[in-house]
Amino acid sequence: MKYLLAYSLPIITYLGLDLGGYFPFAGVCYAFVVIPIAELFFSASSVKNSYRLSQIFFDILLYVNLIFVYGLIFFAIVWLNTPRQVYELIGLVLSLGTVLGSNGINVAHELGHRSHWYDHLSALLLLLPSHYYHFFIEHNYGHHLDVATPNDPSTAHKNQSVYAFYIQSVFGTYAKAWRIQWQLLQRSEKPFLSRSNYMLLAGVAHVLVVGLGIFFLGLFPMMILVFCGVVGLLLLETINYIEHYGLTRKRHDNGRYERVNISHSWNSNHELGRMLLYELTRHSDHHNKSNKPYQNLIHQENSPQLPFGYPTSMLMSLIPPLWFGVMNPRIPQPMAA
């Protein structure tokens, strides 16, 4: 039942919005102040997950996030009908944006690796509020193939700041997603205007959602929700940044890169981050076998290890000199060259 902790973020965000004042900041403060401090008192667990419960139980835990994410969005819409102070709006954007990144994109990432159509539909619904529907295509058909190479816009280079990485990844993954989609259409001999064109269908759905939102809700509330989505996608990209920073795959004489292994992702085994993010922090094992369900991911002791949990590492990455000073010496040789 430890994964129920993942619901604490949207619940705290809801309570903060309900209380108003400075409490709308509760969600982002919980994620990036309370959790990092609490992790100092929790030792990393080396226990390998071994669950006898049915897979459907762990899947249901993921699907419930649809209720939390969209329930919170609808509550925010109602909340915005009351005049609010600027600082309250900032609190909403940061806290709801954190939920959209954690309980939205992160859960969509897990569901996107499944093979059923309803998992893919759920992933799309969780990606749309953060304007990141292309993540589904690029991550599965691009990132996992090209990670830790110059061909992957989601891999941060050594001494590249997180802010430069945002530009590289946000625009690079979108462009790459379209290239991958075009290749998939050609391979299956399907026309551009077809049901097989996920990028086109998802893009149209996104435009319709935003357009209908402006029509029924008004420009200002929809603009606030768009800002929330931007925070969500930047949270995802900050996670991408810390997951593969400075790690590279060796290129052979024939031009091909070595196979992806556990040395090409930073691993974090800090307890609270693992539970909040459905084991995303055991990222080395995820790249080792991408279709392994989150509850079965294990701690890879021989992979590069983050010195702190994800929330603390994300905060540290926002200060490039601090991040470089801590992480550059940890990059395995000869990757650090």
N, C-alpha and C positions, 0 to 999 in steps of 0.2 A: 504493500500500500504506500510505499515511500514516494512513488511517482505522483501521488495526490498533491504533493508539495508544489507541483507545477501550477496548480490552480490558485495558489496563494497570491501570485502576482496580479491576475485580473480581479480577484476578490478585494485585495487591498486597494487597487486602483478604483474600483467601484465605490468602496467606502470613502475614499478620499474625495471623490467627486461629489458624493452625496453630502459630505460635511461642508464642502466649499471652503472659502478663504484660502489659506495656504496648504490645506490638506490635499488638493489635487496633485501636489508634488509627491504624495505618499508612495505611489507606484515606483517612480524612478529612484526615489531615495531608498526604498526597500531593496531594489535590485542592485544599486551601486554604492550603497553606504552600509545598510544593515547586513546584507549577505557577505560582502568582503570582510567585514569585521567578524561576523560569526564564523567564517571559514578558518579564521586564525585559531579557533578553539576546537575545530574538528580535524582529526587526523585523516589523511588519505587512506582509503580502504583498498586493500589488495585482494579482497574476496572476489572470486569469479562468479558471476551470476549463473545460477542454475535453477530455473523455475519449472515446476511441474504443472503449473496452471495452463489452461488452454490459451493458445495464441489470441483467440478472440477477446479475452479479458484485457490484454495489453493493447489490442486494437481499439477497443471501446474507450480506453483512457485517452487515446488520440482523438477520436471522433468527438468526444465531449468538448474539445477545445473550440469546435465550430460554434457551439452554444455560447461559450464564454466570450469569444471574439466578437461575434455578431450581436450578442446581447449587450456587450459593452459599447459597441458602436451605436446601437439604437438608443441606449441610455444617454450617451454623449450628445446625440441629436436632440433629445428632449431637454437635456441639461443646458444646451446652447440656446434654447428658447427664452431663458431667463438672462437678463443683462448681467454680464460678467466683467470683472476687472481684468486688466491686461495680464497680471501675474497669474490669475486663475487660468486664463487661456494657455499661457505658457506651460503651466503645470499639466493641463490636459494633454497638450501636444506631446510633451516628454513622456508622461506616464502611459497614455494610450499607445503612443508610438513604440514604447518598450514592449507592451503587450503584443502589438502587431508583429514585432520582430521575434519575440520569444515564443508565444503561443500560436502565432500565425505562421510566419515563414519557416521557423524551425520545425514545427510539426508538419508543415507541407513538405519539407525536405524529407522527412521520414516516410510519409505516405507516397511521395513521388517515386520512391525506390520499389514500391510494390507493383504487382502486375495486374490488379483488378481495376476495372473502369471506375468503380465507385471510389477507390482510393485516389485515383487521378483527378476525379471531379472534386473530391474533398480538398485535394492539394491546390487545385485552381482557385476554389472559393477562399482558401486561406491566404493565397498569394495576391489576389486582386486588391484588397484594401491597402496593400503596400506598393501597388503599381509594379509588381515584380513577377508577372506571370511568365516572362521569358526564362526565369530561373529553372523551371521544370525541364525545358529542352536543353539549355546550356549546361546545367549541372550534370544531368544524367548522360548526355552524349558528348559533352566537351570536357568539363572539369575533371571527371574521373579518368578520362583518357589522357589528358595533357597536363595534369597536375605536376607541379615542380619542374615545369619546362617553360621556355620563353613563349610557347604557344598558348599558355593559360593565363588569361587576364585576371583570374581569381587567385593567382599566386603572387605574393609580394616579394620583391627583390630585396636583397640586403641593402640597408641604408636608404630604403625608400620609405618616406613618411606615410602615415596612414591617410593623410589628406591627398597626397599625390596618388595613392592607391585607390581612393574613392573614384577619382576621375578615370583611371585606367580600368577599374573593374565595372563600374556602372555602365559606361558607354561601351567598353570592350565586350562585356558579356551579352549586351543587347545585340550588337552587331554580329557577334559570333553565333548567337541563337538563330538569327535569320539565315546565316550561311548553312548551319546544320539543318535547319528546316528545309531549305532548298535542296540540299543533298538527299535528305530523306524522301522528298517528293520525287526526285529524279530516279532514285533507286527503286521506288515502288511504282514508278511510271504513273504518278497521279498529277493532275493539273494543279496549277496554283490556286484556282478557285475550287476547292474541294473540302470535304469534311476532314480530310487527313491533314490539312494545313492548320496545325494547332496555333501557331503564332498569329495567323490571320484571325481565326475565330476568337482566340483569347483577347487579341487586341481590340476587336470590334466590341466584345463584351465589356471590356474595360472602358472604352469610350462611351458606350451606352450607359453604364453605371454612373460615370461622372456626369454625363449630360443630363440624365434623369434626376440625379442628385441636385444639380443646379436648378433644374426646372421646378422640382417639388419642394426643395429645402431652402433654396436661395443661394446666392453666390458666397456669402460670408461663411455660413456653416460648412458648406462643401469645401471651401478653401482651407478651413481649419482641419477637416478630415484628411485633405490631401497632405497638409503639413505633417499630420500624424503618421501617414503612410511613408513620407520621406524619412522621418525618424526611424521607422521600422526597417526600411531598406538599408539605411546607414548603419543600424545596429547589426544587421546581417553581414554587411561588408566589413565591419570592424571585426566580427568573428572570423570571417574569411581571412582577414589580414593576420590575425594572431595564429591561425591554424597552420599556415604554411610559410610564414615569414622566413626568408633567407634559405629555404631548403631547396635543393636542386637534384635532379636525376642525372646520372652520368650518361654522356652521349658516346655511343660506340663508333668505331671507324666507318661502319656502313651507314652512318647517319641516324640510326635508330637510337632511341633512349632505352635505358635499362627499364625493366618492369617496375611498376609501382610496388613499394614495400613499406613496412612500418617505419622506416627512417625518413619518410617524406611528409610526415605530418607531426605537428607538436601534439603531445598527449597531456591531458590533465586529469588527475584522478581525485580531485578535491570533491568531497562528498556532496555538498549542497548544490554546487554547479551541475553535477551529474544528475541530480534528481530534478532540478528545475528545467533542465534542457534535454531530458530524456536520453541521457548518456552521450549526447553529442560531443562531450569533452573527451570521450574515449575515441578520438578521431582517427588515431592510427589504425585501430582495428576496423573501423568503418571503411577506410580506404583499402584495407587488406581484403575485405570481403563486403562489398557495398550492399548486398541484399540481405545481410544478417540483421534480424530484428533488433531493435534498440536494447531490449532487455537482456539479450544474449551477448552484447559486446563486452569484451574483456579488457583489462588493463594490460597494455603492452609495455613491460618494464624496460625493454631494450630500445624503445623509440625515444626520440628527443622529448624531454619533459619540460613543460612550463613550470616556472618556479612558484607561480600563484594560480589560483582558480581563474575561470573565464572572466567574471566581473572585474576583478582586480587587474587582470592582464589588459582588458579592454580600456580601462581608465588609464593605465600606464602607457598604452599605445598612443593616447592623445597628446602625450608630451614626448615628442620624438627623441630629444637627447637622452631622456631617462630610459626610454625603450631600447634605444641602440646600446646604451651603456650596460644594461642588464642582459639583453638577448644576444648581442653579437658574439660575446665570448662563449655562448652556449651552442652556437651553430656548429654542428659536427664537421670535422675535417674530412675530406678536402673541400666540403661545400663552402666553407668560410673564405676560401681563396678569392 
